[in-house]
Amino acid sequence: QAQLVESGGGLVQAGGSLRLSCAASGRTFSSYAMGWFRQAPGKEREFVASITWTYGTTYYADPVKGRFTISRDNAKKTVYLQMNSLKPEDTAVYYCAQCRTTIASTCPSAPIGSWGQGTQVTVSS
């Protein structure tokens, strides 16, 4: 099982930027996709973005398209989420996950192999 550790959350004003990192270790299964999910207070966890290790194929949820960019560094086994033009509604705990699929676009509904502990992102208006 993979171990995932997120970092990079914090407090930012609306319109600002943050970059989240997710460092993977253990049984990372390089054929699986990696995803970012988020959970706001009182809401269900929702998919944000995903990427495959092999080809770097990406997939995004509609609310973040054009503002967020997911990327990966295979040598460091690290996945990043660059978040620009942040809005108050982006406030949530962000989780990194190993999606048990080789296709980025199916990450939202795929079984999850491992979750990170989460990192808080707060966007003030």
C-alpha positions as CSV (number, residue, x, y, z in Angstrom):
1,Q,0.0,0.0,0.0
2,A,1.2,3.5,-0.8
3,Q,1.8,6.1,1.8
4,L,0.9,9.6,0.8
5,V,1.9,12.8,2.5
6,E,0.4,16.2,1.5
7,S,1.9,19.6,2.1
8,G,1.5,23.2,1.0
9,G,-1.9,24.2,2.3
10,G,-2.6,27.5,4.0
11,L,-4.5,30.7,4.1
12,V,-4.7,32.9,1.0
13,Q,-6.8,35.8,-0.3
14,A,-9.2,35.4,-3.1
15,G,-7.4,35.6,-6.4
16,G,-4.2,34.2,-4.9
17,S,-2.3,31.0,-5.6
18,L,-1.1,27.9,-3.7
19,R,0.8,24.8,-4.7
20,L,0.0,21.5,-3.0
21,S,2.4,18.6,-3.0
22,C,1.8,14.9,-2.4
23,A,4.8,12.7,-1.8
24,A,4.3,9.0,-2.4
25,S,6.2,6.1,-0.9
26,G,5.8,2.4,-0.4
27,R,3.9,0.4,-3.0
28,T,3.1,3.2,-5.4
29,F,2.1,1.0,-8.4
30,S,3.3,3.3,-11.2
31,S,0.5,2.2,-13.5
32,Y,-2.2,3.7,-11.3
33,A,-3.4,7.3,-11.5
34,M,-3.1,9.8,-8.7
35,G,-5.9,12.2,-7.8
36,W,-6.7,15.2,-5.7
37,F,-10.0,15.4,-3.9
38,R,-11.4,18.0,-1.5
39,Q,-14.0,18.2,1.2
40,A,-15.6,21.4,2.4
41,P,-17.3,21.7,5.8
42,G,-20.7,20.0,5.6
43,K,-20.2,18.7,2.1
44,E,-19.2,15.4,0.6
45,R,-15.7,14.8,-0.6
46,E,-15.4,15.7,-4.3
47,F,-12.9,15.0,-7.1
48,V,-10.6,17.8,-8.2
49,A,-8.0,16.5,-10.6
50,S,-6.1,13.4,-11.6
51,I,-2.9,12.4,-13.5
52,T,-1.2,9.2,-14.7
53,W,2.4,8.5,-13.7
54,T,3.2,7.0,-17.1
55,Y,2.1,9.5,-19.7
56,G,1.0,12.5,-17.5
57,T,-2.5,12.3,-18.8
58,T,-4.7,14.7,-16.8
59,Y,-8.4,15.1,-16.0
60,Y,-10.1,18.0,-14.2
61,A,-13.4,18.6,-12.5
62,D,-15.4,21.4,-14.2
63,P,-15.2,23.9,-11.3
64,V,-11.3,24.0,-11.4
65,K,-10.7,23.8,-15.1
66,G,-8.5,26.6,-16.3
67,R,-7.5,27.6,-12.8
68,F,-5.8,24.4,-11.4
69,T,-3.0,22.4,-12.9
70,I,-2.0,18.9,-11.8
71,S,1.5,17.7,-12.5
72,R,4.0,15.0,-11.4
73,D,7.7,14.4,-10.9
74,N,8.3,10.7,-11.4
75,A,11.8,10.8,-10.0
76,K,10.6,12.3,-6.8
77,K,7.3,10.3,-6.7
78,T,5.5,13.5,-6.1
79,V,2.3,14.9,-7.5
80,Y,1.5,18.7,-7.4
81,L,-1.6,20.7,-7.6
82,Q,-1.0,24.3,-8.7
83,M,-4.1,26.4,-7.7
84,N,-4.5,29.9,-9.2
85,S,-7.3,32.4,-9.1
86,L,-8.5,30.9,-5.9
87,K,-12.1,31.5,-4.8
88,P,-13.6,31.3,-1.3
89,E,-15.6,28.3,-2.5
90,D,-12.3,26.5,-3.0
91,T,-11.9,26.4,0.8
92,A,-11.7,22.7,1.9
93,V,-9.4,20.0,3.1
94,Y,-7.5,18.7,0.1
95,Y,-6.6,15.0,-0.1
96,C,-4.2,13.2,-2.3
97,A,-5.2,9.7,-3.4
98,Q,-4.0,6.7,-5.3
99,C,-6.8,5.8,-7.8
100,R,-6.9,2.2,-8.7
101,T,-7.2,2.8,-12.4
102,T,-4.8,3.5,-15.2
103,I,-7.1,6.0,-16.8
104,A,-7.1,9.5,-15.4
105,S,-10.7,10.3,-16.4
106,T,-12.0,7.3,-14.4
107,C,-10.3,8.4,-11.1
108,P,-13.5,10.1,-9.8
109,S,-15.3,6.8,-9.6
110,A,-12.4,4.3,-9.2
111,P,-11.6,2.5,-5.9
112,I,-9.0,4.3,-3.8
113,G,-5.9,2.5,-2.8
114,S,-4.6,5.0,-0.4
115,W,-5.5,8.5,1.0
116,G,-3.2,11.1,2.4
117,Q,-3.9,12.8,5.7
118,G,-5.2,16.0,4.0
119,T,-4.1,19.6,4.0
120,Q,-6.3,22.6,4.8
121,V,-6.8,25.3,2.1
122,T,-8.6,28.4,3.2
123,V,-9.4,31.2,0.8
124,S,-10.6,34.5,2.3
125,S,-12.8,37.0,0.5
